[in-house]
Amino acid sequence: MQRQGLVSLVLLVVAASLLVFAISGAASVNRRLGATTNYDRFGSNGIGSIGWQVPPNTVVSTSHISNKSIVGFIEATLNVFPYQVQGGTVLYLSLYLDGQLAAATKYDLSSSYETPASVIGTVEKGVAKFSNSMLGFTVSQFPLKSFPAGTKVTLLSWVNNPIWVQIDSNSQTHSYETLGVASYSSLSSVKPEAGIIAPYVLSVGFESNAV
């Protein structure tokens, strides 16, 4: 019994040592890579089931002001309800910092979805309530030089066919739309408030390292 207890104690000490070594090693790697588990999230929180049908060939600009310094990376998320997506639908996302292009990406939305959204109730004035099925489309830049708190971060989205996008009914900002844009390419710089005020504010969330 004493021998078994001694063996168990030795195994426990070895396991604890390995755990400490693994944690310290991971922390070292994170420090070298500049990784962190603390993030600054601003803009919309992505909670809600109300969507607006964005018209085809429309650019929508949505901006928020950063609460803290933007360090290391920046990511924007636009939430879409996969409902009656037409074949050949393309979504472009462009990310700007103080009006200067940081990143851009393109998504093909024409593929079928395993869990399509469904409308709850009726559609009124291009707005509807949806089931919980929702897809988040992102655009990000890493690595990224530091930007100070108060930086205006803007997401431009463009679609060639109508899509249902989550809106933020509690936002203190505005989205701006430009209609009749037949094709799209990301400009090196933009004026975030270009166009007319959209009837609804798109739910756009941003995330960066917290400093």
C-alpha positions in Angstrom: 0.0 0.0 0.0 2.8 2.4 0.8 4.5 1.6 -2.5 1.3 2.2 -4.4 0.8 5.5 -2.6 4.4 6.5 -3.4 3.9 5.7 -7.1 0.6 7.7 -7.2 2.3 10.6 -5.6 5.2 10.5 -8.1 2.7 10.4 -11.0 0.8 13.3 -9.6 3.9 15.4 -9.3 5.0 14.6 -12.8 1.6 15.4 -14.2 1.5 18.7 -12.4 5.0 19.6 -13.7 4.0 18.8 -17.3 0.9 20.9 -16.9 2.9 23.9 -15.6 5.4 23.4 -18.4 2.6 23.3 -21.0 1.0 26.5 -19.7 4.2 28.4 -19.5 5.2 27.3 -23.0 1.9 28.4 -24.4 2.1 31.7 -22.7 5.6 32.2 -24.1 4.3 31.4 -27.6 1.4 33.8 -27.2 3.8 36.6 -26.1 6.0 36.0 -29.1 3.1 36.1 -31.5 1.4 39.0 -29.7 -1.6 36.9 -29.0 -4.1 37.8 -26.3 -7.3 36.5 -24.8 -8.5 40.1 -24.2 -10.5 41.6 -27.0 -12.2 45.0 -27.5 -15.5 44.5 -29.2 -17.5 47.6 -30.3 -20.3 48.4 -32.7 -23.3 46.1 -32.7 -23.5 43.1 -30.5 -25.0 40.8 -33.1 -28.1 39.9 -31.0 -31.4 40.1 -32.7 -33.7 38.4 -35.2 -34.8 41.3 -37.3 -33.6 41.6 -40.8 -33.8 44.2 -43.6 -33.8 43.1 -47.3 -30.9 45.1 -48.7 -31.7 46.0 -52.4 -29.6 44.6 -55.2 -26.6 46.5 -56.6 -26.4 48.5 -53.4 -23.4 49.7 -51.4 -24.1 50.1 -47.6 -21.6 51.9 -45.4 -21.7 51.4 -41.6 -19.2 53.0 -39.2 -18.4 52.9 -35.5 -15.8 54.6 -33.4 -13.3 52.5 -31.5 -13.4 52.6 -27.7 -9.7 51.7 -27.3 -6.6 51.6 -29.3 -6.7 49.1 -32.3 -3.7 46.8 -32.0 -2.5 43.8 -33.9 -5.7 43.0 -35.9 -9.1 44.3 -36.8 -12.2 42.2 -37.8 -15.7 43.1 -38.9 -18.7 40.9 -39.0 -21.9 41.3 -41.0 -24.8 38.9 -40.1 -27.0 37.6 -42.9 -30.2 35.5 -42.7 -30.0 32.8 -45.3 -33.4 33.2 -46.7 -34.4 33.0 -50.4 -30.8 33.6 -51.5 -30.7 33.7 -55.3 -28.2 31.8 -57.4 -25.2 33.8 -58.3 -25.4 36.1 -55.3 -22.1 37.8 -54.5 -21.3 39.7 -51.3 -18.3 42.1 -51.1 -17.0 43.4 -47.8 -14.4 46.2 -47.5 -12.9 47.3 -44.2 -11.7 50.9 -43.7 -9.9 52.7 -40.9 -10.4 56.4 -40.9 -11.5 56.1 -44.5 -8.4 54.1 -45.7 -8.7 50.6 -47.0 -7.4 47.9 -44.6 -8.9 44.7 -46.0 -11.5 43.3 -48.5 -13.0 40.0 -49.3 -15.7 38.4 -51.5 -18.3 35.7 -50.7 -20.3 33.6 -53.0 -23.7 33.2 -51.3 -25.4 31.1 -54.0 -24.6 27.7 -52.4 -27.3 26.0 -50.5 -27.5 26.2 -46.7 -28.2 23.3 -44.4 -30.2 25.4 -42.0 -31.9 28.2 -44.0 -33.8 30.9 -42.1 -37.5 31.2 -42.0 -39.7 34.2 -41.6 -41.7 34.5 -38.4 -44.9 36.5 -39.1 -45.2 38.8 -42.1 -42.8 41.0 -44.1 -43.5 44.7 -43.7 -41.7 47.5 -45.5 -38.7 45.2 -46.3 -38.3 44.1 -42.7 -39.0 40.7 -41.2 -38.4 38.7 -38.1 -36.5 35.4 -38.6 -35.7 32.1 -37.0 -32.4 31.8 -35.3 -30.5 30.6 -38.4 -27.9 33.3 -39.2 -24.5 33.4 -40.9 -21.7 35.8 -39.9 -19.5 37.0 -42.8 -16.2 38.6 -41.8 -13.4 40.6 -43.2 -10.2 41.2 -41.3 -6.6 42.5 -41.4 -3.7 40.9 -39.6 -1.1 42.0 -38.8 -2.0 45.6 -38.3 -0.2 48.7 -37.0 -1.7 50.4 -34.0 -4.5 53.0 -34.4 -5.6 55.3 -31.5 -8.8 55.2 -29.6 -11.4 57.2 -31.5 -10.6 55.7 -34.9 -13.6 55.5 -37.2 -13.9 51.9 -38.5 -16.2 51.4 -41.5 -17.6 48.4 -43.2 -18.8 48.7 -46.8 -20.9 45.9 -48.2 -22.2 45.4 -51.7 -24.5 42.7 -53.1 -25.7 42.1 -56.6 -29.0 40.4 -55.5 -31.2 41.1 -52.5 -30.2 39.6 -49.2 -31.6 39.8 -45.7 -29.1 41.4 -43.3 -29.5 41.7 -39.5 -30.3 45.3 -38.3 -29.5 47.1 -35.1 -32.5 48.9 -33.8 -30.7 50.4 -30.8 -27.7 51.8 -32.7 -26.8 55.5 -32.3 -25.2 55.6 -35.7 -26.5 55.5 -39.2 -25.9 53.3 -42.3 -25.6 55.0 -45.6 -26.6 53.5 -48.9 -25.7 54.1 -52.5 -28.2 52.5 -55.0 -27.7 51.4 -58.5 -24.0 50.3 -58.3 -23.8 47.7 -61.1 -20.4 46.4 -60.2 -18.0 46.8 -57.2 -14.3 47.1 -56.5 -12.7 48.3 -53.3 -11.4 51.9 -53.4 -8.3 52.8 -51.6 -10.1 55.5 -49.6 -13.8 56.4 -49.1 -16.0 58.9 -47.3 -17.9 56.8 -44.8 -21.0 59.0 -45.0 -21.3 59.0 -48.8 -24.8 58.3 -50.1 -28.1 58.7 -48.4 -29.1 57.6 -44.9 -30.4 54.0 -45.1 -33.8 53.3 -43.6 -32.1 50.9 -41.1 -28.7 50.4 -39.5 -26.9 47.2 -40.4 -25.7 45.2 -37.4 -21.9 45.4 -37.8 -19.6 44.2 -35.0 -15.9 45.0 -34.8 -13.2 43.2 -32.8 -9.5 43.9 -32.0 -7.0 43.4 -29.2 -7.7 45.2 -26.0 -5.0 47.5 -24.8 
